[in-house]
C-alpha cells in the first residue's frame, strides 16, 4: 500500500480542520480521536468510525496493528500516511501514529432519565476543554452516569477534551443544553440538585448521605453559581479553603465532590 505523502490530500486537510476548528467539527458532526488507547476505546464502544489514519513507521504496537486489521475487515477505510505527514497533524512530540475520524455521539436531555442515569454532573459554561475531559474521566471512575454542559460551554470534542477523557467520552452520555431547559427537565425527573458554592453555609464533609437520583451542579470557572442557579438547588455545599487561594480548579473541585458522594452513599 502506498502511503499518503502530501499534506494537501483532502483527508489530511479535513483532519487538520477538525483538530483546529470548532466550526468544522460542528458542521460535519465529526471529530478526531488520537492515540492507540483512545481509538481502541472508540472501536470497543461501537462509536461510528469514518476512517482511520496511521503511520506504519511510527507504530510498533501489536494491538494497534490488530486494531487496524479489524477495522479494515469491517470496511472502515484505513489510510496509511508517511511519518512526516502524521507528525504534522499531531499537536505533541512523539506522535502516537494512529488516529480516527469519528461521528460525534449526540444525546438530548429527553434521552436521559432518572431511572437509567441516577447520578449526573452538570457544569455551567465550562471554558477549559481539558477540564471537561478530566471530569468525564472522574465521572467514569466514581461510577456516575453522565455529563451535562450548560449554556455556552467549551467543545467536548476539542482535542484537549478528548485526550483528557482517556476514552471515557465514548462510554457516558454528554448533553449540551440551556440552563432553563435543564432546570425544567431536572424538576420533571425528580432529581435532587447539590450545588457547590464558596458561599454555602454547609461544609461538604458534614453531609451524611446523598439522595438518589441526584445531580451535582458546578458553577462557571469565573463566577461560580449565580443566584438564579443556586435557587434551583436543594442543597448548597462548600469546600473549605485553608490557604491563600480562593477557589479550586473546576476539575479538582468536581472530583472532590464526586468522591465525597461516592463514599457517603
N, C-alpha and C positions, 0 to 999 in steps of 0.2 A: 504494500500500500504506500502511495506517495504522500508524504506529509505536507500539509499546507505551510508554505513559507512566506506568504505575502500578508503583510499587516492590513492591506486594503481588501482582503477577502470579505465578502458580505457577512459571513457568520462571525468573523473576528471583529468586524466593525459593530455588529449587533451586541456581542458580548461586552465590548468596551463601553457602549452606550448604556447597557443595562447596569454595569458596575458604577457608572459615573452619574447617571441622570435619573431622578425620581420620575420625571415625566415620561421617560421611555418605559420604565417599569410599570407605570400606571396605564399607559396607553396600550401596551401589549399584554398586560397581565402576566408577565414573566419576570423571573429574577435569577440571579446566578448563585450557585452553591459551590464553594471551593473546598478542596481537600478530600482525602480518601474517606475519613470517618463521616464527614458531613454528607458526601454523595452516597455513601453506603446507607446512612440513616434515611435519606430521602427515598432510596430504592426500597428499603425494607418496609417503610411506612406506606408504600403504594402511591407515593406522590407521582403525578404525571410528569415524566421527563421528556422534554422536547428533543434534546440531543446532548451527548457528552462531547467534551473536548479534552484531549490528553496529549502529553508529550512523552513518547516512548523513552527518550533519552533520560528523562527525569524520574521515571517510575521504576522502582526496584521491588515494590511490594507484590507478593504473590496474590494477596487479597485484591489489590487494585486490578491486576490482570484478570482475575476471575470475575470481578465486577464488570469490567468492560466486555468480557466474553458473554456474560449472562445478559447484559442489556442489548448487545448486538444480536443475540439469538432471539430476543423478544421484538426485534425490528426497530430498536432505537438507533438512530444514526450515531455513530461514534467517529468523531473527526480526529485524525492524527495531525498534530502540528509540530513544527520544529521547536526546540528548546528556546530559541531566541524569541519566537512569536509568543510562546506561552509566558515567558518571563516578562514580556512587555505588557501582558494583561494583568499579571499578578501585582498586588499592591505591596507585597513584602519581599524581602530577600529569601532565598531558598524556596522558590515556589513549589507547591505540592505536586504539580504535574498532572492534575486532573480537576476538572470542574464540570458542572452540569447546568444547563439552562432548563428551568422547570417552571411549571404553572403555579401561580400564587393560589394557595388554598383560600377560598372565600367562605366566611361564616357570618351570619347575621345574628342579631340578638334573639330573634324569634326562633332560631335553630337551637338555642340553648334552653335548658330547663333546670329548675332546682333539683329535680329528681336525678338527672344524669350529670349535673355539674354542681355539686353541693358546696364547692369551695373555690371561689374565684378571686382574682386580684384585678382591681380597676385602677388605672393610672390616669390622672388628669393632665393632659397636654405634655407628656414627657418629650423632651427635646434631644436627648442623647440616645442615638440608636444602640450604642453599646450597652447602656443601662437596660434597654428593652430586652436585648438578648440575654443579658445576665439574669434578669428577673425571670425570664422564661425557664432558664436552666434551674433556678432555685425553685420555681413552681413545680417543676418535674421532680426535683429531689425531695421536696417536702410532701409531695403527694396531693397537691392542689389540682384543680380541674381545668383552668384556662385563664386567659388574659384578656382584659377589656381595655382598649385605648380610647380615651375620651377627648373630644374636641380636637384641637389642632396638634396632633401627635406627629412625632418623627416617624419615618417609614420603617415598619418592622421587617421589610425585605431589603433594607440597606445592607451592603456587605458587612458592615461592622456589627449589625444586629444578628445577622445570620451566623457569623463566626462565633460571636459571644454565646449564642444559644446552644452551641455544641450539638446540633442535630435535634434538640428538643422542640424546635419550631414545627417539626413535622408530626409531632405526637399530641399536641394540645391546641385547641381552638384559639385563634386570635381574632378578636372582633373590634372593629373601629366604629364608633358611634358618637352622636352628640350627647352631651351630658343630660339634657332634658329628656331625651328618649331613653337613656339608661335609667334615670331615676324612676320614670313611669313603669318601665319594664321590671325593674327590681322589686317595686312595690307590688305589682301584679303577681310576681312569682313567689312572694313571701320571704325574700332574703332579709337577714339581719345584717345591717351595714356597720362595720367597725372602721372609723376614720382615725387616721394618725395625724396629730397636730401638736406642735410645740407648745401650744397654749392650753392643751387639755388638762383638766384637773386630776385625772386618774393616770397613774403610772401603769404601763402595760404589765408590769410584774405583779400587780395587785389583782389581776383578773384570774379567777379560779377555773373558769370554763367558758367556752365559746359555743354559741348556738349554731345549729345547722338547719337549713342551708345558710351560708354566710358569704359576705364579700368584704375583703379588705380594700378600703378606699384610700389611696395615697394621693396627696396634693401635688401640684406642679413643683418643679425643682426651684423655681424662683420665689413664689409667694405662698406655697402651701395650699391648704383648703380655704376657699372663700366662705363668707357667711352663708351664702346660698347652698354651698356644698356641705358644710357642716350641719345644716338644718335637716338634711335627709338621713343623717347618721343616727343610729340607735345608741351607739356609744362612741366617745372620743377618748383616745389613748395617747399618752406621750411617752417618748423615750428620754430618759434622763441624760443631760449633757453636763459632765463634770469638769470639762476643760474650758478652753477659750473659744472653741468652735461653737457656733450657734445651731448647726444642723449637720446631719449626716448625708452622705451621698445617697441618692434615691434607691439604688440597688442594694446598698448595705442596709438601709433602714427597712426596706421591704423584706429582706432576708431575715433580719432580727424578728420582725413581726410574724412572718410565716412560721418560723421555728418556735416562737412562743405559742402560737396557736396549735402547732403540732404537739408540743409537749403537754399542753393543758387539756388536750382533747381526751 
